[in-house]
Amino acid sequence: MMSVGIFTRISLKNGEKVSVTKFKASYTLWIPENIEFALDSKYNDVEISDFTGNFNFDLYDTDIRAGDFGDNSTFNAKYSSFSIGNGKNVSFDIYDCDVTGKDLDDVKIITKYSSLTFSSVKSVTIQSYDDDFDIQLTVNKLPHTFSSFTGNFKYGTVTLNADSLLNYRLSCQKTYGSLNYPKERFTNKPSLYIEKDSKTQFENSTAPDANCEISFTAYDLNFTIK
């Protein structure tokens, strides 16, 4: 390929040269399925079938559609969207992205201005700024497996739909915003409750032997547990 003036000239297999100002190329790659797949992508559409190895993706304005993937995968992305299948431990560092995923284990998220939707997770840790989360906590689907939800949030809304049989310990430190939770499930008085100058500290548990922890720090956040 050579550039001439404001045009780009491409040499074809038959020796002819074609002048173009814009072109689109498609590639098909065959990669061993049990290795690390490192991808640095800008302005692309990428489709990936089920993959037993781990992903290490650095994305900019890229649309990813992937199947299941391996353990300890990482996604660093800006202005991108990706739909992924089932995975185990996975980390996201994203900015202005749309993410959908299926069943995941341990999820770590650093995010701004993004939307994330997962079918189910066992444990999630979030550092968030002005994001939307849709998170499916159902004991019938996750029996005795969901262990923790922790996060540091600003300017957003978080809603957790918890099955009535899921016992959890709730701990929060918030400034402004609101905290809504099913008070009828907490039969004992809070073990900690301090409210002063728009700041609130709260700790309580639905049962003495609760194995799940929901813990967060928030600024001007509307946090709801249903």
N, C-alpha and C positions, 0 to 999 in steps of 0.2 A: 504494500500500500504506500502511495506517495502523495504528497500535497503539491498542488499547482495552483497558485493564486488563491482565490477564495474557495476552490473546489478540492475535492479529494478524489484521487484516481485509484481504482482497485484493479489489479491484474487478475483475470480469471484463469482457470485451469487451461483453457484453450489458447491462452496467450493474448486474448483481447483485453483492452483496458476500458473501464467504464468510469465515467465521472459522475460523482454523487455529492450531494450536500448533507444527506442524512441517511443512515442505514441502520438496520436492526439485525443482529446475529443471534442464533440459537445454538447452544452447545449441549451435548449429552456426554456425561462423564460416568465411567464405571469405577467405583471405589470399593476396596475391600471393606466389608460391613462391620468389622470388629476393631477398627483402628480409630484414632482421633481424627475427626474431620474439621480442619481449620479453614474458615472461609472469611475472606475480607471482601465485602461486596458493596458497590454503590450503583444505584439506579438500575437494579435488576429485578427480574422475577425468577424465583428459584423453586423448583419442586423436587422433593426428596422422598423416596419410599422408606419403609421401615428400616432402621439402622441400629445395629447392636452396639456400635462404638459410641463415643461421646462427641458432642458438638462443641466447637469453640468458635463462635460467630462474632464478627465485628461488622455491623450493618449500618448503612446510611441510605435512606430512601429506597428500601428494598422490601419486596413482598415475598415472604417465605411461606410455603405450604409443605409441611413435613409430617411423616408418620411417627411411629414410636421411635425412641432414641435411648442411648445408653446413659449410665450413671455419671455424675459429676460434670454435667454439661453447663456451658456458660453462654449467655446472650448479651452482648453489648450493642445497643442500637439507638439510632436517632431517626425520627420521622419515618418509621417503618411499621409494617404490620406482619404478624406471623401467626399461623395456625399450626399447632404442634399436637402430637399424639400423646401416648403414655410415656412417662419417664420416672426416674427415681429422684436423686438429689440434683437440683438445678438452681442456677443463680441468674438473675436478671439485673442489668444496669441499663435503664432505658429512659429515653426522653421523647415525649410526644409520640407514643407508639400505641398500637392496638394489638393486644395479645389474647389469644384463646388457646386453651390447653385442655387435655383430658385428665386422667388420674395421675397425680404426682405425689412424691413422698415429702422430702424436706425441701422447702422452697425459700430462697432468700431473694429479696427484692429491694432495689434502690430505684426510685422512679420519680419523674416529674411530668405532669400534664398527660397522663396516660390512662388507658382503660385496660383492665385485666379481668378475664373470666376463665375460671377453671371448673371442671366437673367435680373434682374432689382433691383435697390435699390432706396430708397427715400433720404437717407442721409448717408454719409460715412465719417468717420474720420480715418486717417491712419498714423501710425508711421512705416516707411518702411526702409529696408536695403537690396539692391540688390535683388529686387523682380520683378515679372512680373504680371501685372494686365490687365484683359480684362473686361472693364466696359462700356452694351447695353443701353446711355442717349437718349431716344426717346420720344418726347413730345406726340406723338400719343399713346404711351403705358403708359406714366406717365403724364397725363394732369394735370398741375398746382400742382404737388405733389413733384417733385424733388426740394429740398431746399438748399442743401449744399454739397460741396466736400472740405474737408480740410485734410492736411497731412504734415508730416515732412519726407522728403525723402533723401536718399543717394544712389548714384551709381545705377541708374536704368533707366527704361523707363516707362512713363505713357502716355497713349493715351485715350482721351475722345472723343467719337463720339456724338456730340450734334446736335439735330435737329435745323434747321435754325430758327424755331419759338421760341426756348428757349432763353429768355433773362436772362443774368447773369452778375454779377459783378466779375471781375477777379482781384485778388490781389496776388502778389508773391514777395518773397525775395529769390534770388538765388545767388549762387557762382559757377562759371563755368557752364558747361552744356548749354542747349539751351531752348528757349521758342518760340513755334510756335503756332500761333492762327490766326483766320480769321480776319485780320485787316480791311477788308471792312465792317465788322459788327459794328465796333467802329467808329461812325461818329464824335464823339468829341475827342479832344486831351486828353491824359492821365491826370487824376487828380494828379498823382504822377509818375515821372519818374526820377530816379537817377541811373547813371551808373558810377562806379569808381572801378579800381583795380579788375577787373573780377567779381565784385558784381553788382547786378541789383535789384532795387526796382521798382515795377510797380503796378499801380492801374488804372482801367478804367471799364466802364460799357457799355453794348450794348444798354441799355435804362435807362432813369432816374428812372423808377419804377420797375427795375429788382428785382424779388423776390428770385432768386437763387444766391448763392455765391460760387465761386470757389476760394479757398484760400490755398496757400501752401508755405512752406519753403523748399529749396532744395540745395543740394551740388552735383555738377557734375551729374545732371539729365537731360535727354532729355524729355521735357514735351510738348505734342502736343494736341491741341484742333482742331478737324476737323468740 
